[in-house]
Amino acid sequence: MGLPYAIEYLLTLERPGGGRLVNFGVSQLVIPVFPPSTSIQLTTSPWGDDYAYISYYSGFGPAMVPDNFTITLTQYGNLTYSAVISSLATGLILEGYLPITQSEPSISSITNITTLNQYYEGIVFFVRIATAADWELVREALATAVKSKQLAGEANRLLRVMAGEPALEGS
């Protein structure tokens, strides 16, 4: 699994004065015993002093039993994604850009729709952006990314998502 071109490009950039413009991040949530008919709500926002994250891959663990969980994702006050986690989703890495800032967190709801305890595992890969000034540098870099047609297309898609358009296509 290679990185999306836009993320790969951002990881090559440095801020004026030195240092990476963005850094890798990963977050994993494991609930070994998720009670039946129970929902949890997660609000995801950048940790510590980070200004923003841009999620690019997410997935569900291969040990999960398919069709036992529903998940919804809300951002900018809109339902962005809603699905039953099927056998097609478990063990796969799903690609989609999702910008997360302190002022625009991501809100997820996960529900065990069965009458039995279940195992849940989710993982998200993202890049970390330290400051609002770095966020603007990322936007400028994406707006001028023309090294290849594919990079330009992905950069344009990521810019649209950063501006508040729907994050996941086909939802």
C-alpha positions as CSV (number, residue, x, y, z in Angstrom):
1,M,0.0,0.0,0.0
2,G,1.6,3.2,-1.1
3,L,0.7,6.6,0.1
4,P,-1.7,8.8,-1.8
5,Y,0.3,11.2,-4.0
6,A,-0.9,14.3,-2.3
7,I,0.2,13.0,1.1
8,E,3.5,11.8,-0.3
9,Y,4.1,15.2,-1.7
10,L,3.2,17.0,1.5
11,L,5.7,14.8,3.4
12,T,8.5,16.1,1.2
13,L,7.9,19.7,2.1
14,E,9.7,21.8,4.7
15,R,8.6,24.9,6.4
16,P,10.5,28.2,5.8
17,G,13.5,28.0,8.3
18,G,13.6,24.2,8.3
19,G,11.7,21.3,9.7
20,R,8.9,19.2,8.2
21,L,5.7,20.9,7.2
22,V,3.7,17.8,8.1
23,N,4.4,14.7,10.1
24,F,3.0,11.1,10.3
25,G,0.4,10.1,12.8
26,V,-1.7,7.0,13.5
27,S,-4.5,6.3,15.9
28,Q,-5.9,2.9,16.8
29,L,-9.0,2.1,18.9
30,V,-9.5,-1.5,20.2
31,I,-12.5,-2.5,22.3
32,P,-12.0,-6.1,23.1
33,V,-15.5,-6.5,24.7
34,F,-18.0,-4.2,23.1
35,P,-21.3,-4.7,24.9
36,P,-24.4,-5.7,22.9
37,S,-26.8,-3.0,21.6
38,T,-24.4,-0.3,22.8
39,S,-23.3,2.9,21.0
40,I,-20.3,5.0,21.7
41,Q,-19.6,8.5,20.3
42,L,-16.1,9.7,19.6
43,T,-15.1,13.3,19.0
44,T,-11.7,13.5,17.2
45,S,-9.7,16.7,17.3
46,P,-6.0,17.3,17.2
47,W,-4.1,16.5,20.3
48,G,-1.9,18.9,22.3
49,D,-0.7,21.9,20.3
50,D,-1.4,20.4,16.9
51,Y,-3.6,22.6,14.7
52,A,-5.0,20.0,12.3
53,Y,-4.9,16.5,11.0
54,I,-5.6,15.2,7.5
55,S,-6.7,11.6,7.6
56,Y,-6.0,9.7,4.4
57,Y,-6.4,5.9,5.3
58,S,-8.7,4.2,7.8
59,G,-9.7,0.6,8.3
60,F,-11.2,-2.0,10.6
61,G,-9.5,-5.0,12.0
62,P,-9.6,-8.4,10.3
63,A,-10.6,-10.1,13.6
64,M,-14.0,-8.2,13.6
65,V,-17.1,-10.3,12.8
66,P,-18.7,-8.6,9.8
67,D,-22.2,-7.0,9.8
68,N,-22.2,-6.5,13.6
69,F,-21.4,-2.8,13.8
70,T,-22.8,0.4,12.2
71,I,-20.7,3.5,12.0
72,T,-21.6,7.1,11.2
73,L,-19.2,10.0,10.7
74,T,-20.3,13.6,11.0
75,Q,-18.3,16.7,10.1
76,Y,-19.1,20.3,9.5
77,G,-22.5,19.5,11.0
78,N,-23.3,17.1,8.1
79,L,-23.6,13.3,8.0
80,T,-20.5,12.4,5.9
81,Y,-20.6,8.6,6.0
82,S,-23.0,5.9,7.4
83,A,-22.6,2.2,6.9
84,V,-22.7,-1.3,8.3
85,I,-19.1,-2.6,8.6
86,S,-19.3,-5.6,6.3
87,S,-16.9,-8.3,5.3
88,L,-15.7,-6.1,2.5
89,A,-14.6,-3.4,5.0
90,T,-12.9,-5.6,7.6
91,G,-9.2,-6.1,7.0
92,L,-9.1,-3.5,4.2
93,I,-7.6,0.0,4.3
94,L,-10.0,2.5,2.9
95,E,-8.8,5.7,1.3
96,G,-10.4,9.1,1.8
97,Y,-9.3,12.5,2.9
98,L,-10.8,14.0,6.1
99,P,-9.4,17.2,7.5
100,I,-9.8,17.6,11.3
101,T,-9.2,20.8,13.2
102,Q,-9.8,22.1,16.7
103,S,-12.8,24.1,15.3
104,E,-14.1,21.3,13.0
105,P,-13.6,18.0,14.8
106,S,-14.8,14.7,13.4
107,I,-17.7,13.0,15.3
108,S,-18.1,9.2,15.0
109,S,-20.8,7.0,16.3
110,I,-20.1,3.2,16.5
111,T,-22.9,0.8,17.5
112,N,-22.8,-2.9,18.2
113,I,-26.1,-4.0,16.6
114,T,-26.0,-7.6,17.9
115,T,-27.2,-9.2,21.1
116,L,-23.7,-10.5,21.9
117,N,-20.4,-8.9,23.0
118,Q,-18.2,-8.1,20.0
119,Y,-14.6,-7.2,19.3
120,Y,-14.0,-3.8,17.6
121,E,-10.8,-2.5,16.1
122,G,-10.4,0.7,14.0
123,I,-7.3,2.5,12.8
124,V,-6.7,5.8,11.1
125,F,-3.5,7.1,9.4
126,F,-3.1,10.9,9.2
127,V,-0.6,13.7,8.8
128,R,-0.2,16.3,11.6
129,I,-0.1,20.0,10.9
130,A,1.3,22.0,13.8
131,T,0.0,25.6,13.3
132,A,-2.5,27.6,11.4
133,A,0.4,29.1,9.4
134,D,1.4,25.6,8.4
135,W,-2.2,24.9,7.4
136,E,-2.0,27.8,5.0
137,L,1.4,26.6,3.7
138,V,-0.2,23.2,3.0
139,R,-3.1,24.8,1.1
140,E,-0.6,26.9,-1.0
141,A,1.6,23.9,-1.7
142,L,-1.5,21.8,-2.8
143,A,-2.8,24.7,-5.0
144,T,0.5,24.8,-6.9
145,A,1.2,21.0,-7.1
146,V,1.6,20.4,-10.8
147,K,4.5,17.9,-10.9
148,S,2.2,15.3,-12.5
149,K,-1.4,15.1,-13.6
150,Q,-2.2,12.6,-10.9
151,L,-0.7,14.7,-8.2
152,A,-2.5,17.8,-9.4
153,G,-5.8,15.8,-9.4
154,E,-5.3,14.5,-5.9
155,A,-4.1,17.9,-4.6
156,N,-7.3,19.5,-6.1
157,R,-9.5,16.9,-4.4
158,L,-7.8,17.4,-1.0
159,L,-8.1,21.2,-1.3
160,R,-11.9,20.9,-2.0
161,V,-12.2,18.7,1.1
162,M,-10.2,21.2,3.2
163,A,-12.6,23.8,2.1
164,G,-15.6,21.8,3.5
165,E,-16.8,19.8,0.6
166,P,-18.0,16.2,1.4
167,A,-14.9,14.2,2.5
168,L,-15.8,10.7,1.3
169,E,-16.9,10.1,-2.3
170,G,-19.8,7.8,-2.9
171,S,-21.3,8.1,0.5
